[in-house]
Amino acid sequence: MSTIKSSTTTTTAYSVTADTTGTLVIQTGATPTTAVTIGSDQSVTFAGTVSLSGNQTTTGNLTVNGNTTLGDASTDTILMTGAPSIGGAGYGMGFGFRNRIINGAMVIDQRNAGASVTATVTSARTYVLDRWGYFTTQASKFTVQQNAGSVTPPAGFRNYIGITSSSAYTPVASDIILLQQPIEGYNVYDLNFGSASASTITFSFWVRSSLTGTFAGSLGNSANSRLYPFTFTISSANTWEQKTITVTGDTSGTWVTDNGIGLYLNFNLGTGSTYLGTAGAWTGSAFYSATGGTNIVATNGATFYITGVQLEKGSTATSFDYRPYGTELALCQRYYESTAYPDASFGLVATRVTTSTSTTTFAGGFSYLVPKRTNSPTVTVYSRNNNSGKASLVATGADIGGISAANNIGGTGFWGLALGTAQATGTGIEYGWTASAEL
């Protein structure tokens, strides 16, 4: 093995070419300032803090265990064609859409703007913070809110989603009470679930609860015919703890790879015995949680807070994939968009009315900021008085009589507002709208 040692002041560049065999070890403090070439027959380990400020070409195996700065992304080229492994804090490498969870840091809340929501029973999940929804078979058992309880988030985060139990309810066998994020098939198709080449995935998150012990959840497909119950442990009450769970990809079942639901991530809040299974293996049964998991709703006033949720390809949890706020918002708006976000004063769209030969007057339309997941989102208009299915008169602020609704709805916008009551030519109306194409 070839070993080159350096002091913290050494700036000499080390070059290894293809005719050199063995392992090059650059000790703590080595700071190459020119190109480093690692041949196909070398394995290189950087044992300390390393800064590679030149162009780097790696065709062998590269392992970096310290905190690592890989050049200036605007000027340096880093090409790794071997098996790179970075175990420290890596900077300067563009990972793209590494985190398949959208709004994992809980920063976007278009619907509720931080207000508390009491859980109700519906036929499908109810979305609260963007991309996060709950499903419950029992009403009024918990509330959900961005930054519930106003505790300090873990370092590096400013938001979290908080669940607070409203009573001491013991789930019956048929109960399902979950916090969920469904992931679109386009965003997980490369995992190759349902085939022999299914990829291992790892998800990680920060969690805090007033309870301690074993907690649970599951991964699943769109048909809920393939599920993987999992567990994790919260050791200290009211303390943020980071958890990591690695799951071998499922080689069976049918997995959606288009704009439908490709993968569910579920966190248990209160699941009955019918839907509990053994943790740690894929199953063909509808096991939404693992046996032995704590039911949050069983303890009055219990809290369950979570943030920094990341699901990625591979067997290693990497640092949280922070995306620009505007990027995260746009990712959310593919599924839901509101003219009232982020500032309610912009929630109304002023337009002019033109008459029609029909009994209803039609007004101009609007384009979404982000094209929607489907070509037929649900568009709901509302008046300045926040009444759904209504538009307002600019002159008086009063709601127009009857039900007003968007017409000619498409994936990029809608054209025409069918007013409940015909208005004179030139009448000013205003309205807000939401467009939902949720999974």
C-alpha atoms as one frame of an Amber mdcrd trajectory, in Angstrom:
protein
   0.000   0.000   0.000   1.350   3.426  -0.932   0.949   6.010   1.813   1.642
   9.724   1.555   1.525  11.697   4.788   1.293  15.440   5.062   1.092  18.079
   7.722  -1.711  20.596   7.924   0.432  23.141   6.043   1.318  20.946   3.085
  -0.220  22.041  -0.219   1.653  19.706  -2.569  -0.614  17.960  -5.086  -0.412
  14.190  -5.310  -0.995  12.412  -8.602  -1.522   8.698  -9.015  -1.471   7.244
 -12.515  -2.674   3.926 -13.890   0.763   2.303 -13.699   0.831   2.679  -9.905
  -0.846  -0.015  -7.887  -1.914  -0.148  -4.287  -3.869   2.243  -2.098  -3.100
   5.938  -1.778  -3.918   7.324   1.676  -3.845  11.106   2.097  -3.816  11.930
   5.802  -5.585  14.785   7.589  -4.642  18.207   6.302  -3.722  17.289   2.750
  -4.991  19.976   0.405  -4.332  19.213  -3.267  -4.582  22.343  -5.395  -4.246
  20.835  -8.838  -5.845  17.958 -10.698  -5.722  14.567  -9.034  -6.018  11.515
 -11.280  -6.852   8.172  -9.718  -6.356   5.250 -12.055  -8.700   2.319 -12.485
  -6.441   0.042 -10.457  -6.264   2.251  -7.350  -8.447   2.601  -4.288  -8.103
   5.940  -2.528  -9.082   6.815   1.034  -9.071  10.389   2.352  -8.865   9.958
   6.103  -9.369  13.534   7.244 -10.852  16.844   6.195 -10.145  17.207   2.480
 -10.522  20.036  -0.021 -10.181  19.113  -3.694  -9.998  22.420  -5.506  -8.889
  21.254  -8.930 -10.527  19.066 -11.558 -10.834  15.527 -10.242 -11.200  12.360
 -12.279 -11.878   9.175 -10.360 -12.126   5.882 -12.204 -11.236   3.753  -9.200
 -12.938   3.494  -5.843 -13.057   6.675  -3.779 -13.916   6.744  -0.077 -14.054
  10.042   1.781 -14.638   9.769   5.537 -14.087  13.338   6.658 -15.892  16.597
   5.933 -15.413  17.130   2.234 -15.417  20.106  -0.083 -15.255  19.064  -3.713
 -14.135  22.142  -5.542 -16.090  25.065  -6.939 -19.165  23.807  -8.805 -18.874
  26.707 -11.259 -15.275  26.075 -12.274 -14.232  22.544 -11.341 -15.172  19.230
 -12.855 -15.611  16.175 -10.646 -16.032  12.922 -12.542 -16.486   9.738 -10.525
 -16.958   6.561 -12.527 -15.903   4.065  -9.877 -17.739   3.458  -6.618 -17.611
   6.752  -4.695 -18.650   6.718  -1.051 -18.795   9.918   0.987 -19.274   9.274
   4.681 -18.842  12.796   6.023 -20.567  16.042   5.118 -20.281  16.395   1.356
 -20.565  19.780  -0.331 -20.514  20.878  -3.938 -22.071  17.769  -5.487 -25.402
  18.240  -7.248 -27.683  15.396  -6.163 -30.781  16.430  -8.128 -34.057  14.982
  -6.842 -32.370  12.871  -4.199 -35.236  13.148  -1.719 -38.400  11.632  -3.173
 -40.485  13.222  -0.397 -41.887  16.652  -1.264 -42.158  19.227   1.537 -40.237
  16.965   3.881 -39.177  20.013   5.915 -42.857  21.016   6.295 -42.298  24.558
   5.014 -45.301  24.848   2.648 -48.836  25.110   4.038 -51.044  26.574   1.304
 -54.354  25.354   2.714 -54.167  26.322   6.362 -51.287  28.800   6.737 -50.328
  27.314  10.089 -53.851  27.016  11.499 -54.901  23.959  13.475 -57.144  21.363
  11.792 -59.372  18.892  13.631 -59.380  15.495  11.930 -62.633  14.432  10.280
 -63.677  11.201   8.601 -63.649  11.284   4.784 -63.579   8.653   2.053 -60.002
   9.593   1.148 -57.061  11.252   2.896 -57.412  14.866   3.937 -54.441  17.036
   3.070 -53.168  19.463   5.674 -49.636  20.720   5.035 -48.787  20.391   1.357
 -48.269  16.767   0.255 -49.051  15.544   3.790 -52.469  14.182   4.657 -54.191
  12.093   7.250 -56.576   9.178   6.904 -58.826   8.330   9.825 -61.809   6.127
  10.483 -62.633   8.118  13.621 -63.498  11.817  13.836 -62.111  14.381  16.257
 -59.434  12.119  17.747 -56.553  14.480  16.994 -55.589  17.868  15.618 -52.831
  18.545  13.126 -50.937  21.784  12.662 -47.736  23.208  11.262 -45.462  23.980
  14.235 -48.007  22.753  16.779 -46.979  23.585  20.328 -44.360  26.091  19.087
 -41.378  24.002  20.157 -37.908  24.625  18.762 -37.318  22.453  15.656 -34.112
  20.434  15.284 -31.045  22.339  14.042 -31.314  23.161  10.354 -35.128  23.247
  10.282 -37.729  25.912  10.993 -40.945  23.925  10.563 -42.497  20.612  11.493
 -45.913  18.982  11.389 -47.497  18.307  14.752 -50.179  15.832  15.794 -51.933
  16.291  19.142 -54.306  13.669  20.537 -57.703  15.071  21.559 -58.776  12.238
  23.855 -57.753   8.824  25.168 -59.165   6.636  22.415 -58.374   2.947  22.105
 -58.589   1.910  18.428 -60.972  -0.933  17.607 -59.835  -3.755  15.312 -61.020
  -2.039  12.118 -59.548   1.417  12.790 -56.994   3.037  10.511 -55.512   6.374
  11.627 -52.427   7.451   9.696 -50.294  10.407   8.687 -49.410   9.856   5.018
 -47.519  11.064   1.994 -48.275   9.375  -1.339 -45.376   9.684  -3.806 -46.097
  10.008  -7.515 -45.024   7.079  -9.683 -42.909   9.285 -11.943 -40.756  10.091
  -8.920 -40.043   6.492  -7.893 -40.159   4.506 -11.147 -36.373   4.089 -11.113
 -36.629   2.055  -7.898 -37.866  -0.857 -10.050 -40.153  -2.205  -7.349 -41.974
  -5.328  -8.450 -38.951  -6.666 -10.321 -35.800  -8.643  -9.561 -33.780  -5.415
  -9.789 -35.737  -3.581  -7.069 -33.552  -1.011  -5.326 -32.910  -0.726  -1.627
 -34.263   2.524  -0.191 -33.551   4.437   3.000 -35.782   6.950   4.700 -34.837
   9.189   7.581 -36.608  11.795   9.674 -36.531  13.812  12.869 -39.248  12.965
  15.382 -40.332  14.193  18.805 -43.113  12.877  21.032 -44.412  13.268  24.554
 -44.475   9.450  24.583 -41.587   7.002  24.448 -41.240   3.442  23.233 -41.842
   1.677  19.942 -43.571   3.580  17.142 -44.583   2.276  13.753 -45.684   2.873
  10.194 -45.506   1.298   6.753 -44.547   1.637   3.114 -47.019   0.475   0.499
 -48.133   0.453  -3.119 -51.167   2.219  -4.588 -53.445  -0.807  -4.248 -52.368
  -1.426  -0.647 -51.640  -4.990  -1.729 -47.929  -4.811  -0.909 -46.937  -3.283
   2.423 -43.837  -3.128   4.582 -44.555  -2.440   8.268 -41.672  -0.819  10.144
 -40.884   0.284  13.675 -38.614   2.837  15.318 -37.892   3.746  18.916 -38.268
   7.103  20.656 -36.023   7.005  23.701 -36.565  10.390  25.357 -39.838  12.273
  25.737 -40.115  15.747  24.225 -36.696  15.481  22.580 -35.920  15.591  18.867
 -34.346  12.320  17.690 -33.255  11.376  14.181 -34.291   7.976  12.842 -33.087
   5.998   9.834 -34.757   2.938   8.318 -33.370   0.950   5.381 -35.721  -1.250
   3.363 -34.868  -3.844   0.730 -36.908  -3.112  -2.386 -39.974  -5.246  -3.059
 -39.530  -7.712  -5.923 -43.237  -8.618  -6.018 -46.526  -6.902  -6.676 -47.660
  -4.166  -9.038 -46.179  -0.708  -8.650 -47.431   2.377 -10.481 -44.776   4.245
 -12.479 -46.797   7.076 -14.051 -48.709   9.993 -12.515 -50.593   7.767 -10.082
 -49.482   6.734  -6.597 -46.130   4.996  -6.845 -45.393   4.586  -3.141 -47.034
   5.417   0.195 -45.194   6.437   3.348 -47.431   6.007   6.405 -46.849   6.926
  10.045 -49.180   5.244  12.536 -51.356   7.369  14.809 -53.811   4.640  15.820
 -54.313   1.355  13.954 -56.542  -1.589  14.947 -55.438  -5.200  15.155 -56.868
  -6.118  11.739 -54.268  -3.973  10.038 -51.180  -4.789  12.119 -48.367  -7.034
  10.870 -44.843  -8.076  11.731 -42.255  -5.363  11.090 -39.361  -5.779   8.693
 -40.774  -7.680   5.706 -42.928  -7.089   2.645 -46.377  -8.653   2.852 -49.393
  -9.100   0.625 -51.749  -8.184   3.477 -53.103  -4.722   4.278 -50.861  -4.134
   7.279 -50.684  -0.359   7.609 -48.643  -0.497  10.784 -46.523  -2.897  12.797
 -47.588  -4.924  15.785 -46.450  -3.288  19.022 -46.473   0.284  17.706 -47.635
   3.094  19.984 -51.053   4.590  19.201 -50.807   8.349  19.654 -54.581   8.773
  19.944 -54.699   6.403  22.932 -53.236   9.053  25.252 -55.071  12.318  25.778
 -52.864  15.276  24.909 -50.073  13.117  23.456 -47.956  14.828  20.819 -46.148
  13.512  17.759 -43.992  15.959  15.791 -41.993  15.156  12.664 -39.800  16.975
  10.125 -36.797  16.445   7.863 -38.429  13.450   6.192 -36.276  12.043   3.404
 -36.701   8.926   1.257 -33.841   8.096  -1.086 -32.377   5.348  -3.183 -29.622
   3.310  -1.564 -28.733   1.829   1.794 -27.277   4.999   3.356 -29.095   8.032
   4.734 -27.455  11.195   3.461 -27.836  14.740   4.775 -31.230  16.350   4.189
 -31.756  17.481   0.601 -32.533  21.172   1.069 -34.163  22.584  -2.045 -34.771
  26.293  -2.706 -38.079  27.504  -1.254 -39.388  28.426  -4.710 -38.539  24.968
  -6.009 -40.303  23.255  -3.102 -43.369  25.464  -3.588 -43.516  24.653  -7.306
 -43.239  20.930  -6.555 -46.217  21.292  -4.202 -48.214  23.354  -6.707 -48.172
  20.487  -9.197 -50.724  18.932  -6.816 -52.417  21.953  -5.257 -52.375  25.669
  -5.965 -54.232  28.560  -4.352 -54.427  32.211  -5.345 -54.476  33.037  -1.625
 -50.928  31.769  -1.027 -48.584  33.067   0.282 -50.371  36.382   0.922 -54.150
  36.401   1.306 -54.318  39.939  -0.111 -53.543  38.417  -3.509 -56.280  35.814
  -3.217 -58.723  37.573  -5.546 -58.397  37.870  -9.309 -60.048  40.978 -10.734
 -61.553  40.542 -14.200 -64.261  41.998 -16.465 -67.440  40.255 -17.440 -68.592
  39.703 -21.028 -72.157  38.655 -21.816 -73.275  35.440 -23.437 -76.354  34.441
 -25.352 -77.034  31.798 -22.722 -78.670  32.504 -19.381 -75.303  32.629 -17.686
 -72.585  35.219 -18.114 -68.985  34.071 -18.614 -65.860  35.855 -17.430 -62.205
  35.464 -18.410 -60.026  32.624 -17.178 -56.657  32.053 -15.607 -53.451  30.042
 -16.092 -51.934  28.055 -13.244 -48.457  28.961 -12.099 -47.500  25.267 -12.398
 -49.100  22.678 -14.745 -51.061  20.141 -12.754 -50.516  16.413 -12.330 -53.670
  15.673 -14.333 -55.531  17.444 -17.113 -58.694  17.583 -15.032 -57.896  19.084
 -11.630 -60.703  20.145  -9.333 -61.019  23.934  -9.525 -63.044  25.675  -6.835
 -63.787  29.401  -6.959 -64.548  31.494  -3.906 -65.667  35.052  -3.235 -63.948
  37.854  -1.364 -66.158  36.778   1.533 -64.471  33.355   1.367 -67.639  31.597
   0.246 -67.003  28.549  -1.920 -68.744  28.454  -5.301 -69.240  32.199  -5.316
 -67.799  35.259  -7.083 -68.014  38.865  -5.836 -69.014  42.186  -7.344 -66.104
  44.612  -7.421 -68.348  47.621  -6.819 -70.066  46.390  -3.657 -68.129  43.333
  -2.480 -71.368  41.349  -2.336 -71.517  37.742  -3.511 -73.196  37.115  -6.854
 -76.277  34.950  -6.435 -76.276  31.306  -7.385 -73.313  28.966  -7.828 -70.309
  30.195  -9.823 -67.876  27.653 -11.242 -64.807  27.463 -13.489 -65.345  26.310
 -17.071 -63.087  24.605 -19.626 -60.728  23.224 -17.002 -57.427  21.812 -18.220
 -54.013  20.870 -16.938 -52.532  24.343 -17.454 -55.495  26.548 -16.573 -59.184
  27.226 -17.115 -61.103  29.612 -19.326 -64.477  31.001 -18.420 -66.355  31.449
 -15.191 -69.977  30.372 -15.220 -71.705  32.902 -12.981 -74.718  31.926 -10.936
 -76.536  35.054 -12.080 -75.995  36.882 -15.374 -74.394  40.334 -15.064 -74.440
  43.372 -17.312 -71.658  43.856 -19.834 -68.634  45.460 -18.215 -69.564  44.554
 -14.666 -66.462  44.055 -12.544 -66.247  40.769 -10.682 -63.524  39.215  -8.582
 -62.881  35.727  -7.324 -60.178  33.488  -5.979 -59.599  29.852  -6.851 -57.900
  26.662  -5.814 -56.839  23.912  -8.197 -56.313  20.427  -6.766 -54.757  17.464
  -8.575 -53.810  15.535  -5.457 -52.954  11.864  -5.478
